[in-house]
Each structure stands twice: as C-alpha cells, then as structure tokens.
Amino acid sequence: MFYIYCPYCGEHREEEEFHPKGQAHIERPKEPEACSDEEWGDYLFFRDNPRGVHHEMWVHAVGCRKFFNVTRHTVSYEILETYKMGEQPSITADSQSQAREGAAVSQQEGVRA
C-alpha cells in the first residue's frame, strides 16, 4: 500500500481512498461541431501511454471528493507530485530527462578529475 497526498485536504491518505480517472491536461476542442469524426474520436478515445513521466487526473473519492492531478512515473509507479486542477505540473518528462543528463555530465566530469 502507498499513500497519496491530496492537495485539497493537505494530507497523505491511503491509496484506497483515490481513483484514477485518466490522462490529465486534455484540451476539449473549441468548436466540437466543427471537428471531423476522426478528430472527435481522437479526443474521446485516444490517450497517451508513455513509459516514464505521465500526468493523470485522480479523484479523492472517499475524502473531499475533489479532482486533482498526479505526476506519476509509469515504470516505477512513483508519484512525483500532486497538484490542484487548473495548475501546471512542475515536473515534466523534459525536466526529468534534463536532470538525468545533468547528472550524467557531472558523473563524467567526476571520472575525468
């Protein structure tokens, strides 16, 4: 079992209190009636499934019942951050890869010394 931090309640709670609801930050088409069937189908049914950092929408079903976003690593299941709806993540796949590259450069420089 692991604990998830609810940004609205301000505390860590058991995972059983939460339910994942899919990919976060999906923008609804501005004019749905102008979308082609293919564009509308892509919006409704197709989601990213990356290996690594992924942003998901969750709900605190047994607690405050509010939706919030989670940045989670899909390989390790590690939750990297939680944040309220409407906010942007501070951790992204790009920031994680830059951090790894920086660490690799630091290790290489340490080996040369």
Disulfide bonds with the S-S distance in Angstrom:
none
